[in-house]
Amino acid sequence: MGQRLGGKVALVTGAGSAGAGWGNGMAAAVLFAREGARVFAVDRDERAVERTRAVIEAEGGACTAFVADVSSPAAVAAMVEACVGGFGGLDILHNNVGVASLGGLLDIDEHAWDRALRINITSMFLTCRRAIPHMVEAYRRDGRIRSIVNVGAVAGRRWTGVPMLAYATSKGAVEPFTRSVALQYARDGIRCNCVLPGLMNTPFVMEPLKQAYGDVDRLIEARDEQSPTGEMGTAWDVAHAALYLASDESNFVNAHALVVDGGQSQQTWRPV
């Protein structure tokens, strides 16, 4: 274990994996703990977040598991207060929650549209609104910069071959949200950046896309072929990017979107 986040408290939302294997939030929570952070792991799925806590504690790390729906203002308020009260502060807020569903303009219903926006972007508004006052107050006491890391998606910037209108729109809002928060609070000791994953092999991505490709093998083959590297990234690629932005190594990095896509967004899209 390292100490890149030694002495820090990290609140990670979406910290449970959506299925078997490693999701972005679970990998980030475990990696943060390995680097010395005390982790307040949040997920709406109790079993999933308890698995994350068990992994961290088995490795000798410190973790509190908390069940909350971060699209609920009341749940977010309780979550932040529990983190600050239990660990004595909040240094890192990692907004990793997301939901994806297939559907273009004429296919998606209003409920799915509203749900995607509420979970993928309104949740960040709610968590930041609750967390930032604690972070500003702490900065004024000790002069240490705090970090917010949001998770967007390359799909918010460009067409990726599958109609996911609500997902793309809501993830596309993460960058301007991040910039606005970053610049408003830069002199209050808060940095706000985002990670934009591309083609990733994680349970969160694979489950909703199965129906679009017919079977898992075809899904993996097609997405690997679209990547310049010949294969998708993993949750650990996203987690390491988040770790950099959360750590003091990126102390002068603010309002930045760190793309993690193997070069996908720099090539001409081609169907497979």
VEXVORO-923318 format. One record per residue (C-alpha): x negated, y, z. Coordinates in pm, whole numbers, plus 50000, padded with zeros to 5 digits. Layout:
% residues N
<site c1="X" c2="Y" c3="Z"/>
...
END
This chain:
% residues 272
<site c1="50000" c2="50000" c3="50000"/>
<site c1="49884" c2="50353" c3="49921"/>
<site c1="49953" c2="50689" c3="50080"/>
<site c1="50055" c2="50911" c3="49790"/>
<site c1="50379" c2="50978" c3="49978"/>
<site c1="50241" c2="50932" c3="50327"/>
<site c1="50441" c2="51115" c3="50594"/>
<site c1="50730" c2="51195" c3="50358"/>
<site c1="51098" c2="51104" c3="50376"/>
<site c1="51252" c2="50999" c3="50043"/>
<site c1="51625" c2="50972" c3="49982"/>
<site c1="51689" c2="50746" c3="49681"/>
<site c1="52039" c2="50715" c3="49538"/>
<site c1="52131" c2="50415" c3="49327"/>
<site c1="51867" c2="50223" c3="49520"/>
<site c1="52024" c2="49883" c3="49463"/>
<site c1="51984" c2="49687" c3="49140"/>
<site c1="52299" c2="49649" c3="48926"/>
<site c1="52219" c2="49281" c3="48869"/>
<site c1="51946" c2="49022" c3="48892"/>
<site c1="51598" c2="49168" c3="48852"/>
<site c1="51466" c2="49518" c3="48907"/>
<site c1="51667" c2="49831" c3="48840"/>
<site c1="51513" c2="50179" c3="48826"/>
<site c1="51641" c2="50279" c3="49169"/>
<site c1="51532" c2="49963" c3="49343"/>
<site c1="51186" c2="49982" c3="49187"/>
<site c1="51152" c2="50350" c3="49285"/>
<site c1="51261" c2="50288" c3="49643"/>
<site c1="51015" c2="50001" c3="49684"/>
<site c1="50732" c2="50191" c3="49515"/>
<site c1="50792" c2="50500" c3="49729"/>
<site c1="50775" c2="50282" c3="50040"/>
<site c1="50456" c2="50116" c3="49918"/>
<site c1="50307" c2="50465" c3="49888"/>
<site c1="50388" c2="50552" c3="50249"/>
<site c1="50733" c2="50713" c3="50235"/>
<site c1="51008" c2="50634" c3="50477"/>
<site c1="51295" c2="50552" c3="50243"/>
<site c1="51662" c2="50629" c3="50292"/>
<site c1="51811" c2="50395" c3="50033"/>
<site c1="52166" c2="50466" c3="49914"/>
<site c1="52400" c2="50265" c3="49696"/>
<site c1="52774" c2="50206" c3="49676"/>
<site c1="52705" c2="49830" c3="49667"/>
<site c1="52617" c2="49720" c3="50021"/>
<site c1="52466" c2="49387" c3="49919"/>
<site c1="52247" c2="49551" c3="49655"/>
<site c1="52107" c2="49819" c3="49885"/>
<site c1="52048" c2="49566" c3="50161"/>
<site c1="51837" c2="49362" c3="49918"/>
<site c1="51624" c2="49670" c3="49859"/>
<site c1="51589" c2="49732" c3="50232"/>
<site c1="51490" c2="49370" c3="50288"/>
<site c1="51215" c2="49389" c3="50025"/>
<site c1="51073" c2="49709" c3="50174"/>
<site c1="51078" c2="49582" c3="50530"/>
<site c1="50927" c2="49247" c3="50428"/>
<site c1="50632" c2="49445" c3="50289"/>
<site c1="50595" c2="49640" c3="50612"/>
<site c1="50766" c2="49958" c3="50495"/>
<site c1="51033" c2="50169" c3="50664"/>
<site c1="51380" c2="50179" c3="50510"/>
<site c1="51733" c2="50263" c3="50613"/>
<site c1="52013" c2="50130" c3="50392"/>
<site c1="52322" c2="50348" c3="50355"/>
<site c1="52642" c2="50278" c3="50162"/>
<site c1="52791" c2="50579" c3="49983"/>
<site c1="52964" c2="50684" c3="49663"/>
<site c1="52765" c2="50990" c3="49561"/>
<site c1="53049" c2="51119" c3="49347"/>
<site c1="53236" c2="51189" c3="49672"/>
<site c1="53156" c2="51521" c3="49846"/>
<site c1="53238" c2="51376" c3="50189"/>
<site c1="53019" c2="51072" c3="50132"/>
<site c1="52729" c2="51287" c3="50012"/>
<site c1="52756" c2="51512" c3="50317"/>
<site c1="52749" c2="51210" c3="50547"/>
<site c1="52456" c2="51061" c3="50355"/>
<site c1="52234" c2="51368" c3="50378"/>
<site c1="52313" c2="51428" c3="50744"/>
<site c1="52238" c2="51064" c3="50825"/>
<site c1="51903" c2="51087" c3="50645"/>
<site c1="51797" c2="51410" c3="50812"/>
<site c1="51924" c2="51296" c3="51150"/>
<site c1="51769" c2="50951" c3="51128"/>
<site c1="51430" c2="51040" c3="50981"/>
<site c1="51401" c2="51399" c3="51099"/>
<site c1="51382" c2="51559" c3="50757"/>
<site c1="51407" c2="51521" c3="50381"/>
<site c1="51106" c2="51571" c3="50151"/>
<site c1="51208" c2="51390" c3="49832"/>
<site c1="51551" c2="51356" c3="49672"/>
<site c1="51559" c2="51103" c3="49392"/>
<site c1="51888" c2="51119" c3="49200"/>
<site c1="51903" c2="50787" c3="49019"/>
<site c1="52275" c2="50704" c3="49008"/>
<site c1="52432" c2="50644" c3="48668"/>
<site c1="52703" c2="50461" c3="48481"/>
<site c1="52714" c2="50360" c3="48115"/>
<site c1="52996" c2="50237" c3="47895"/>
<site c1="53047" c2="50182" c3="47526"/>
<site c1="53279" c2="50407" c3="47331"/>
<site c1="53280" c2="50686" c3="47077"/>
<site c1="53512" c2="50985" c3="47046"/>
<site c1="53821" c2="50787" c3="46946"/>
<site c1="53748" c2="50483" c3="47162"/>
<site c1="53678" c2="50616" c3="47508"/>
<site c1="53970" c2="50710" c3="47733"/>
<site c1="53986" c2="51015" c3="47955"/>
<site c1="53931" c2="50814" c3="48273"/>
<site c1="53602" c2="50670" c3="48145"/>
<site c1="53494" c2="51015" c3="48025"/>
<site c1="53570" c2="51178" c3="48361"/>
<site c1="53404" c2="50892" c3="48549"/>
<site c1="53081" c2="50919" c3="48352"/>
<site c1="53053" c2="51293" c3="48407"/>
<site c1="53135" c2="51268" c3="48776"/>
<site c1="52886" c2="50990" c3="48846"/>
<site c1="52607" c2="51092" c3="48610"/>
<site c1="52592" c2="51467" c3="48662"/>
<site c1="52840" c2="51589" c3="48926"/>
<site c1="52675" c2="51357" c3="49176"/>
<site c1="52348" c2="51548" c3="49127"/>
<site c1="52528" c2="51876" c3="49188"/>
<site c1="52672" c2="51734" c3="49512"/>
<site c1="52347" c2="51583" c3="49642"/>
<site c1="52138" c2="51890" c3="49560"/>
<site c1="52392" c2="52124" c3="49715"/>
<site c1="52372" c2="51930" c3="50042"/>
<site c1="51999" c2="51854" c3="50042"/>
<site c1="51851" c2="52187" c3="49931"/>
<site c1="51947" c2="52390" c3="50242"/>
<site c1="51759" c2="52136" c3="50457"/>
<site c1="51460" c2="52148" c3="50223"/>
<site c1="51449" c2="52529" c3="50216"/>
<site c1="51470" c2="52549" c3="50595"/>
<site c1="51191" c2="52294" c3="50633"/>
<site c1="50969" c2="52479" c3="50382"/>
<site c1="51007" c2="52799" c3="50578"/>
<site c1="50890" c2="52616" c3="50887"/>
<site c1="50593" c2="52423" c3="50754"/>
<site c1="50513" c2="52558" c3="50405"/>
<site c1="50520" c2="52212" c3="50244"/>
<site c1="50678" c2="52186" c3="49899"/>
<site c1="50971" c2="51947" c3="49857"/>
<site c1="51056" c2="51755" c3="49540"/>
<site c1="51375" c2="51662" c3="49358"/>
<site c1="51354" c2="51403" c3="49081"/>
<site c1="51659" c2="51348" c3="48861"/>
<site c1="51704" c2="51063" c3="48615"/>
<site c1="51841" c2="51155" c3="48274"/>
<site c1="51800" c2="50958" c3="47951"/>
<site c1="51658" c2="50992" c3="47601"/>
<site c1="52016" c2="50912" c3="47493"/>
<site c1="52101" c2="51261" c3="47615"/>
<site c1="51873" c2="51404" c3="47347"/>
<site c1="51930" c2="51183" c3="47045"/>
<site c1="52148" c2="50916" c3="46886"/>
<site c1="52030" c2="50569" c3="46988"/>
<site c1="52238" c2="50352" c3="46755"/>
<site c1="52527" c2="50261" c3="46984"/>
<site c1="52830" c2="50489" c3="47047"/>
<site c1="52812" c2="50587" c3="47415"/>
<site c1="52957" c2="50938" c3="47400"/>
<site c1="53030" c2="50993" c3="47770"/>
<site c1="52693" c2="50855" c3="47877"/>
<site c1="52500" c2="51062" c3="47623"/>
<site c1="52689" c2="51380" c3="47707"/>
<site c1="52653" c2="51344" c3="48082"/>
<site c1="52286" c2="51252" c3="48062"/>
<site c1="52226" c2="51540" c3="47824"/>
<site c1="52340" c2="51774" c3="48102"/>
<site c1="52064" c2="51656" c3="48336"/>
<site c1="51791" c2="51868" c3="48172"/>
<site c1="51963" c2="52209" c3="48197"/>
<site c1="52081" c2="52124" c3="48546"/>
<site c1="51725" c2="52037" c3="48645"/>
<site c1="51583" c2="52357" c3="48495"/>
<site c1="51840" c2="52576" c3="48667"/>
<site c1="51778" c2="52424" c3="49009"/>
<site c1="51401" c2="52431" c3="48959"/>
<site c1="51380" c2="52797" c3="48866"/>
<site c1="51630" c2="52920" c3="49121"/>
<site c1="51450" c2="52753" c3="49412"/>
<site c1="51088" c2="52764" c3="49296"/>
<site c1="50998" c2="53033" c3="49552"/>
<site c1="51177" c2="52843" c3="49824"/>
<site c1="50932" c2="52555" c3="49811"/>
<site c1="51135" c2="52319" c3="49594"/>
<site c1="51028" c2="52155" c3="49269"/>
<site c1="51294" c2="51992" c3="49051"/>
<site c1="51202" c2="51770" c3="48757"/>
<site c1="51361" c2="51485" c3="48566"/>
<site c1="51262" c2="51154" c3="48412"/>
<site c1="51411" c2="51057" c3="48075"/>
<site c1="51393" c2="50681" c3="48019"/>
<site c1="51427" c2="50542" c3="47669"/>
<site c1="51486" c2="50178" c3="47580"/>
<site c1="51461" c2="49997" c3="47912"/>
<site c1="51508" c2="49632" c3="48004"/>
<site c1="51703" c2="49669" c3="48327"/>
<site c1="52029" c2="49517" c3="48455"/>
<site c1="52202" c2="49857" c3="48437"/>
<site c1="52132" c2="49886" c3="48065"/>
<site c1="52170" c2="49525" c3="47961"/>
<site c1="52509" c2="49452" c3="48112"/>
<site c1="52724" c2="49714" c3="47930"/>
<site c1="52542" c2="49662" c3="47598"/>
<site c1="52590" c2="49285" c3="47575"/>
<site c1="52925" c2="49323" c3="47396"/>
<site c1="52775" c2="49558" c3="47135"/>
<site c1="52512" c2="49306" c3="47025"/>
<site c1="52699" c2="48979" c3="47075"/>
<site c1="52448" c2="48806" c3="47300"/>
<site c1="52155" c2="48886" c3="47526"/>
<site c1="51888" c2="48746" c3="47295"/>
<site c1="52008" c2="48960" c3="47004"/>
<site c1="52028" c2="49263" c3="47234"/>
<site c1="51670" c2="49220" c3="47352"/>
<site c1="51540" c2="49154" c3="47002"/>
<site c1="51712" c2="49461" c3="46857"/>
<site c1="51602" c2="49699" c3="47133"/>
<site c1="51246" c2="49567" c3="47131"/>
<site c1="51233" c2="49624" c3="46755"/>
<site c1="51346" c2="49986" c3="46792"/>
<site c1="51058" c2="50066" c3="47026"/>
<site c1="50727" c2="50178" c3="46872"/>
<site c1="50547" c2="49947" c3="47114"/>
<site c1="50751" c2="49644" c3="47008"/>
<site c1="50913" c2="49599" c3="47346"/>
<site c1="51132" c2="49785" c3="47591"/>
<site c1="51003" c2="49947" c3="47907"/>
<site c1="51075" c2="49824" c3="48258"/>
<site c1="51208" c2="49971" c3="48579"/>
<site c1="50850" c2="50005" c3="48701"/>
<site c1="50765" c2="50240" c3="48415"/>
<site c1="51044" c2="50471" c3="48530"/>
<site c1="50953" c2="50428" c3="48898"/>
<site c1="50588" c2="50524" c3="48842"/>
<site c1="50695" c2="50837" c3="48655"/>
<site c1="50927" c2="50926" c3="48943"/>
<site c1="50645" c2="50862" c3="49190"/>
<site c1="50420" c2="51111" c3="49012"/>
<site c1="50690" c2="51378" c3="49015"/>
<site c1="50772" c2="51309" c3="49379"/>
<site c1="50410" c2="51325" c3="49493"/>
<site c1="50183" c2="51621" c3="49562"/>
<site c1="49985" c2="51525" c3="49251"/>
<site c1="50249" c2="51712" c3="49050"/>
<site c1="50256" c2="52012" c3="49283"/>
<site c1="50251" c2="52264" c3="48994"/>
<site c1="50491" c2="52067" c3="48774"/>
<site c1="50838" c2="52219" c3="48783"/>
<site c1="51147" c2="52223" c3="48556"/>
<site c1="50987" c2="51948" c3="48348"/>
<site c1="51145" c2="51654" c3="48166"/>
<site c1="50906" c2="51357" c3="48166"/>
<site c1="50997" c2="51125" c3="47879"/>
<site c1="50929" c2="50756" c3="47941"/>
<site c1="51013" c2="50584" c3="47612"/>
<site c1="50700" c2="50442" c3="47451"/>
<site c1="50721" c2="50711" c3="47181"/>
<site c1="51077" c2="50625" c3="47072"/>
<site c1="51197" c2="50986" c3="47066"/>
<site c1="50909" c2="51086" c3="46835"/>
<site c1="51000" c2="50846" c3="46557"/>
<site c1="51282" c2="50854" c3="46304"/>
<site c1="51568" c2="50643" c3="46430"/>
<site c1="51632" c2="50330" c3="46233"/>
<site c1="51910" c2="50074" c3="46278"/>
<site c1="51824" c2="49713" c3="46351"/>
END
